[in-house]
Amino acid sequence: MRPRRFPLTALPALLTALAVVGCSSQAAAPSGAGGGAAVQGVTDDTFTIGTTLPLSGGAATSGKGFEAGLNAAVKEINDKGGLQGRQVKLVVLDDGFEAARSVANIRRLGDQEKVYAVVSPAGSANIPGSYPYLAQKGMPLFAPVLPPDPKQDSVFLLGTSQRDQARVIVDFLAGKGIKKVAVIGQDNELGHSIRDGVKEEAASTGVEVVANETTEPNSTEVSSAVLKVREAKPDAIVLGTDNTQSALIMKAVDELGWKPAIMGTSSTVTTGSAGTVGPAGPAAKGVYGTFISELPTSDAPEAAAWRTAQQAAAPDQVGSAYALQAYANTKIFFEIVTRMGDDLSWADFQKTAESLKDHASGIYPPITFGPAAAGGHVGTTGAKVAEWDGSDWKPVSTDWLEPGTSVS
């Protein structure tokens, strides 16, 4: 058989057609599994999702909690027959709390593991490195913990941002009569976001930021920053550091016999979990933290359902706020997919997620995504405050506090 020849005038059209066929994104797929189009991560029997977590390194406590919560949600839905009748498969990769490994893992999940979506990955400072890849790929990244919002169609954030949590922190401290604060934060997106939030809210509340010290990620050296901050004589310290560093800062402050108020976000003091306050020991007593999803001890029916699911999947994590958050993230993801029906294209996932309005999960503040172009895909903005009394986290506020709201 003689090879077929194409006239040169047809070459541009041919190349365009090949480019369309070779495109990896499903964003333009007209229909999902029910319509016969191939959907990455979905077969007749399985639905594959993945995540990257710091299962080792300075944030391993949180990573293991998130993994346990994901496993609890997956086991729960599989025991009930699966997601739209498909068994959910979960691929978990360890990034060691390192940005390069996190970026490589998300690319691997999309290109090699062929997951449908990356769900509840952790790493405020690490995940943004994957935003360009996700923009090109179109694969959903759902409920990452807790990077800044890139305002991309495929990225959906659930938890209130570090920046907005920092704003709530300043509002809360101002309400307690605090006049001068200092920030100790890492030289990464986690630290920068919290610094930005503190600076923004301090300007509107009259609180003075008297010191701003930086630590290196994954380092155990915090004493220099603590000593420099003490020289500025703040009334309170706001933490923008990982779990390990936050505990070391608390201990260093205590060893100096110094008694400023100390407060952090859900990520930096692991509010609701002993992940930070446990290693800090007695030095952690009286520490405040914001939390963006209900505490593990909540009497909400949805929290009770999580405790049952967690007991069945990983009972050692029943007290982990990280596990509860990841479980809730995954349940909301499953809810969106269930609402999609037969069209499981990435384009329809975006459309369905953006249709949520004041969705009540029982764990988060009411969730509304809306189009990314209208301000970003952050589903919630509120936070509550709790205090560590030496043995447990005790809620200080009962309502979700919005940033920019005075707290008395």
C-alpha positions as CSV (number, residue, x, y, z in Angstrom):
1,M,0.0,0.0,0.0
2,R,1.4,3.4,-1.0
3,P,1.7,6.0,1.8
4,R,-0.9,8.7,1.7
5,R,0.4,12.1,0.8
6,F,-1.0,15.5,1.9
7,P,-0.8,18.6,-0.2
8,L,1.3,21.4,1.5
9,T,-1.8,23.6,1.6
10,A,-3.4,21.1,4.0
11,L,-0.4,21.1,6.4
12,P,-1.5,23.9,8.8
13,A,-5.0,22.3,9.3
14,L,-3.3,19.0,9.9
15,L,-1.0,20.4,12.6
16,T,-3.9,22.1,14.3
17,A,-5.9,18.9,14.4
18,L,-2.9,17.0,15.9
19,A,-2.4,19.7,18.5
20,V,-6.1,19.4,19.6
21,V,-5.8,15.6,19.8
22,G,-2.6,15.8,21.8
23,C,-3.9,18.3,24.3
24,S,-3.8,16.9,27.8
25,S,-6.6,19.0,29.3
26,Q,-10.2,17.7,29.6
27,A,-11.5,21.2,30.1
28,A,-13.0,21.3,26.6
29,A,-14.4,17.7,26.7
30,P,-18.1,17.9,25.7
31,S,-19.1,15.1,28.0
32,G,-17.9,12.8,30.7
33,A,-18.0,9.0,31.3
34,G,-21.7,8.9,30.5
35,G,-21.2,10.6,27.2
36,G,-18.5,8.2,26.1
37,A,-15.6,10.7,26.2
38,A,-12.5,9.5,28.1
39,V,-12.1,11.2,31.5
40,Q,-8.7,11.0,33.2
41,G,-8.9,9.0,36.5
42,V,-12.4,7.5,35.8
43,T,-13.2,4.0,34.6
44,D,-16.4,2.0,34.8
45,D,-15.3,0.7,38.2
46,T,-12.9,3.2,39.7
47,F,-12.5,6.9,40.4
48,T,-8.9,7.9,41.2
49,I,-7.8,11.0,43.2
50,G,-4.5,11.9,44.6
51,T,-2.6,14.2,47.0
52,T,0.8,15.3,48.1
53,L,1.5,15.8,51.8
54,P,4.4,16.4,54.2
55,L,4.5,12.9,55.7
56,S,8.1,13.6,56.7
57,G,9.9,16.9,57.5
58,G,9.0,19.8,59.7
59,A,5.2,19.5,59.1
60,A,4.9,15.7,59.3
61,T,2.3,15.9,62.1
62,S,-0.1,17.8,60.0
63,G,0.6,15.6,56.9
64,K,-0.2,12.4,58.7
65,G,-3.4,13.9,60.0
66,F,-4.5,15.0,56.6
67,E,-3.7,11.6,55.2
68,A,-5.8,9.9,57.9
69,G,-8.8,12.2,57.1
70,L,-8.6,11.5,53.4
71,N,-8.5,7.8,54.1
72,A,-11.5,8.0,56.4
73,A,-13.6,9.8,53.8
74,V,-12.5,7.3,51.1
75,K,-13.2,4.3,53.2
76,E,-16.6,5.7,54.2
77,I,-17.8,6.3,50.7
78,N,-16.4,3.0,49.4
79,D,-18.1,1.0,52.2
80,K,-21.4,2.7,51.0
81,G,-20.9,1.5,47.4
82,G,-18.5,4.1,46.1
83,L,-18.7,7.5,44.3
84,Q,-21.5,7.1,41.7
85,G,-21.0,3.4,42.0
86,R,-17.2,3.6,41.5
87,Q,-14.7,2.6,44.1
88,V,-12.5,5.6,45.0
89,K,-8.7,5.0,44.8
90,L,-6.4,7.4,46.6
91,V,-2.8,8.0,45.7
92,V,-0.8,9.7,48.4
93,L,2.8,11.0,47.8
94,D,5.2,12.4,50.4
95,D,6.9,15.7,49.7
96,G,8.8,16.1,52.9
97,F,7.5,19.8,53.2
98,E,9.8,20.7,50.3
99,A,8.6,22.9,47.5
100,A,10.4,21.1,44.7
101,R,9.1,17.7,45.7
102,S,5.6,19.0,46.0
103,V,5.7,20.4,42.5
104,A,7.1,17.2,41.2
105,N,4.4,15.2,43.0
106,I,1.5,17.2,41.5
107,R,3.0,16.8,38.1
108,R,3.4,13.0,38.7
109,L,-0.2,12.7,39.9
110,G,-1.5,14.5,36.8
111,D,0.8,12.9,34.1
112,Q,1.8,9.5,35.4
113,E,-0.8,8.5,38.0
114,K,-3.5,10.0,35.9
115,V,-5.7,11.1,38.8
116,Y,-8.9,12.9,38.2
117,A,-8.1,15.6,40.8
118,V,-5.6,16.5,43.5
119,V,-7.6,16.7,46.7
120,S,-6.6,18.4,50.0
121,P,-2.8,18.7,49.5
122,A,-0.9,20.6,52.2
123,G,1.8,23.2,51.9
124,S,1.1,26.9,51.9
125,A,4.6,27.7,50.7
126,N,4.9,24.7,48.3
127,I,1.8,24.4,46.3
128,P,2.0,27.7,44.3
129,G,4.9,26.3,42.3
130,S,2.4,24.0,40.6
131,Y,0.0,26.8,39.5
132,P,1.6,27.2,36.1
133,Y,1.3,23.4,35.4
134,L,-2.3,23.3,36.6
135,A,-3.2,26.3,34.5
136,Q,-1.9,24.4,31.4
137,K,-3.3,21.0,32.4
138,G,-6.7,22.1,33.6
139,M,-6.8,19.3,36.3
140,P,-8.8,20.3,39.4
141,L,-6.8,21.1,42.6
142,F,-9.4,21.0,45.3
143,A,-9.1,22.4,48.9
144,P,-5.3,22.8,49.1
145,V,-4.1,23.7,52.6
146,L,-3.6,26.8,52.6
147,P,-1.7,28.5,49.7
148,P,-2.6,31.9,48.3
149,D,-5.4,32.0,45.8
150,P,-4.1,32.1,42.2
151,K,-7.6,32.9,40.8
152,Q,-7.3,30.0,38.3
153,D,-10.3,28.1,37.0
154,S,-9.1,24.7,38.2
155,V,-7.9,25.7,41.7
156,F,-10.5,25.7,44.5
157,L,-9.6,26.8,48.1
158,L,-11.9,25.9,51.0
159,G,-10.2,27.1,54.1
160,T,-10.0,30.7,55.0
161,S,-6.6,32.0,53.8
162,Q,-3.6,32.6,56.0
163,R,-3.9,36.3,55.2
164,D,-7.5,36.5,56.3
165,Q,-6.7,34.5,59.4
166,A,-3.9,36.9,60.3
167,R,-6.4,39.8,59.9
168,V,-8.8,38.0,62.3
169,I,-5.9,37.6,64.7
170,V,-5.1,41.3,64.7
171,D,-8.8,42.1,65.2
172,F,-9.0,39.7,68.1
173,L,-5.8,41.0,69.8
174,A,-6.9,44.6,69.3
175,G,-10.2,43.6,71.0
176,K,-8.1,42.4,74.0
177,G,-6.4,45.8,74.3
178,I,-3.1,44.7,72.6
179,K,-1.4,47.8,71.1
180,K,2.0,46.4,69.8
181,V,2.6,43.1,68.0
182,A,5.6,41.4,66.5
183,V,5.6,38.8,63.7
184,I,7.9,35.8,63.5
185,G,7.5,34.2,60.1
186,Q,9.2,31.9,57.7
187,D,10.7,33.1,54.4
188,N,8.1,31.5,52.3
189,E,4.5,32.0,51.2
190,L,3.2,30.9,54.7
191,G,5.2,33.6,56.5
192,H,4.7,36.2,53.8
193,S,0.9,35.8,53.7
194,I,0.6,36.1,57.5
195,R,2.9,39.2,57.5
196,D,0.7,40.8,54.8
197,G,-2.5,40.1,56.8
198,V,-1.0,41.5,60.0
199,K,0.3,44.6,58.3
200,E,-3.1,45.2,56.5
201,E,-5.2,44.9,59.6
202,A,-2.8,46.7,61.9
203,A,-3.1,49.8,59.7
204,S,-6.9,49.8,60.1
205,T,-7.1,48.9,63.8
206,G,-4.3,51.2,65.2
207,V,-2.2,48.3,66.3
208,E,1.6,48.9,65.8
209,V,3.8,46.2,64.3
210,V,7.1,46.8,66.2
211,A,9.1,43.8,64.9
212,N,9.1,41.4,62.0
213,E,11.7,38.6,62.1
214,T,12.3,35.8,59.6
215,T,13.2,32.1,60.1
216,E,14.3,29.6,57.5
217,P,11.9,26.8,56.5
218,N,12.7,23.4,58.1
219,S,15.3,25.0,60.4
220,T,15.3,24.5,64.2
221,E,17.1,27.8,64.8
222,V,14.6,30.3,66.2
223,S,16.4,31.8,69.2
224,S,17.9,34.7,67.3
225,A,14.4,35.8,66.1
226,V,13.0,35.5,69.5
227,L,15.7,37.6,71.1
228,K,15.4,40.3,68.5
229,V,11.6,40.4,68.9
230,R,11.9,40.7,72.7
231,E,14.0,43.8,72.3
232,A,11.1,45.5,70.5
233,K,8.8,44.8,73.6
234,P,5.6,43.7,71.8
235,D,2.5,42.8,73.7
236,A,1.9,39.9,71.5
237,I,3.7,37.6,68.9
238,V,1.9,36.4,65.8
239,L,3.4,33.2,64.4
240,G,4.0,32.5,60.7
241,T,6.0,29.4,61.2
242,D,5.6,25.6,60.7
243,N,4.6,23.3,63.5
244,T,8.1,22.5,64.7
245,Q,9.3,26.1,64.7
246,S,6.1,27.4,66.5
247,A,6.7,24.9,69.3
248,L,10.4,25.9,69.6
249,I,9.4,29.6,69.7
250,M,6.9,29.0,72.5
251,K,9.6,27.2,74.5
252,A,12.3,29.9,73.8
253,V,9.9,32.6,75.0
254,D,9.0,30.7,78.1
255,E,12.7,30.0,78.9
256,L,13.3,33.8,78.9
257,G,10.6,34.2,81.5
258,W,8.8,36.5,79.1
259,K,5.0,36.5,78.9
260,P,3.7,38.1,75.7
261,A,0.4,36.8,74.2
262,I,1.2,34.3,71.4
263,M,-1.2,33.6,68.6
264,G,-1.1,31.7,65.3
265,T,-3.3,30.4,62.5
266,S,-4.8,27.0,62.1
267,S,-1.6,26.0,60.3
268,T,1.0,27.6,62.6
269,V,-0.3,26.5,66.0
270,T,-2.4,23.6,64.7
271,T,-5.5,24.8,66.5
272,G,-7.6,21.8,67.6
273,S,-4.6,19.4,67.5
274,A,-1.8,18.7,69.9
275,G,0.6,18.8,67.0
276,T,2.3,22.1,68.0
277,V,1.2,22.6,71.6
278,G,2.2,19.0,72.6
279,P,5.9,19.4,71.8
280,A,5.9,22.9,73.4
281,G,4.7,21.4,76.7
282,P,3.8,23.8,79.5
283,A,5.1,26.8,77.4
284,A,2.0,26.5,75.2
285,K,-0.5,27.2,77.9
286,G,-2.5,30.3,77.1
287,V,-1.6,30.3,73.3
288,Y,-4.4,31.4,71.0
289,G,-5.2,30.1,67.6
290,T,-7.7,30.7,64.8
291,F,-9.5,27.7,63.3
292,I,-11.2,27.5,60.0
293,S,-13.2,24.3,60.4
294,E,-14.9,22.9,63.5
295,L,-12.8,21.5,66.2
296,P,-12.6,17.7,66.6
297,T,-14.6,17.9,69.8
298,S,-17.4,19.8,68.1
299,D,-20.9,18.4,68.8
300,A,-22.0,19.1,65.3
301,P,-23.6,16.0,63.7
302,E,-21.1,16.2,60.8
303,A,-18.2,16.2,63.3
304,A,-19.7,13.1,65.0
305,A,-19.9,11.4,61.7
306,W,-16.2,12.1,61.1
307,R,-15.3,10.7,64.5
308,T,-17.1,7.4,63.6
309,A,-15.4,7.3,60.1
310,Q,-12.0,8.1,61.6
311,Q,-12.3,5.5,64.3
312,A,-12.8,2.9,61.5
313,A,-10.0,4.1,59.3
314,A,-7.3,5.4,61.6
315,P,-8.3,5.6,65.3
316,D,-5.1,7.3,66.4
317,Q,-6.2,10.4,64.5
318,V,-9.6,10.9,66.0
319,G,-8.4,13.9,67.9
320,S,-6.7,15.5,64.9
321,A,-8.1,18.8,63.5
322,Y,-6.1,18.0,60.3
323,A,-7.9,14.8,59.9
324,L,-11.3,16.4,60.3
325,Q,-10.4,19.1,57.8
326,A,-9.2,16.7,55.2
327,Y,-12.3,14.5,55.7
328,A,-14.5,17.5,55.2
329,N,-12.6,18.6,52.1
330,T,-13.0,15.2,50.6
331,K,-16.7,14.9,51.5
332,I,-17.4,18.3,49.8
333,F,-15.4,17.1,46.7
334,F,-17.5,14.0,46.6
335,E,-20.7,16.1,46.9
336,I,-19.7,18.1,43.8
337,V,-18.9,15.0,41.8
338,T,-22.2,13.5,42.8
339,R,-24.1,16.6,41.6
340,M,-22.3,16.4,38.2
341,G,-24.2,13.3,37.1
342,D,-22.9,11.6,33.9
343,D,-20.8,14.6,32.7
344,L,-17.5,14.2,34.6
345,S,-15.4,16.5,32.5
346,W,-13.2,19.0,34.2
347,A,-15.2,21.8,32.7
348,D,-18.4,20.5,34.3
349,F,-16.5,20.1,37.7
350,Q,-15.7,23.8,37.5
351,K,-19.2,24.7,36.6
352,T,-20.7,22.6,39.4
353,A,-18.3,23.8,42.1
354,E,-19.0,27.4,41.1
355,S,-22.7,26.8,41.5
356,L,-22.3,26.2,45.3
357,K,-23.9,29.0,47.2
358,D,-23.9,29.2,51.0
359,H,-23.4,25.4,51.0
360,A,-23.7,24.1,54.6
361,S,-21.1,21.4,55.2
362,G,-21.5,21.5,59.0
363,I,-17.7,21.8,59.4
364,Y,-16.8,25.0,57.5
365,P,-18.4,28.4,57.3
366,P,-21.0,28.5,54.5
367,I,-19.3,27.8,51.2
368,T,-19.6,29.9,48.1
369,F,-17.1,29.6,45.3
370,G,-18.4,31.7,42.4
371,P,-16.4,32.2,39.2
372,A,-12.6,32.6,39.6
373,A,-12.7,35.7,37.5
374,A,-15.0,37.4,40.0
375,G,-12.4,37.4,42.8
376,G,-10.9,34.0,43.1
377,H,-12.0,30.5,44.2
378,V,-11.9,30.8,48.0
379,G,-15.0,29.2,49.4
380,T,-14.9,30.7,52.9
381,T,-13.5,33.7,54.7
382,G,-14.4,33.3,58.4
383,A,-12.5,31.9,61.4
384,K,-13.1,31.2,65.0
385,V,-10.6,31.5,68.0
386,A,-9.6,29.0,70.6
387,E,-7.2,29.0,73.5
388,W,-5.0,26.1,74.7
389,D,-5.6,25.7,78.4
390,G,-2.7,23.2,78.9
391,S,-4.8,20.1,78.2
392,D,-7.3,21.0,75.5
393,W,-8.4,23.7,73.0
394,K,-11.3,25.8,74.4
395,P,-13.3,27.9,71.9
396,V,-13.2,31.6,72.7
397,S,-15.6,32.6,70.0
398,T,-18.9,30.9,69.0
399,D,-19.5,32.7,65.7
400,W,-17.4,32.7,62.6
401,L,-15.4,36.0,62.7
402,E,-15.0,37.8,59.4
403,P,-11.8,39.8,58.9
404,G,-12.2,43.5,59.4
405,T,-14.8,43.0,62.1
406,S,-14.1,44.4,65.6
407,V,-13.9,41.8,68.4
408,S,-14.7,42.9,71.9
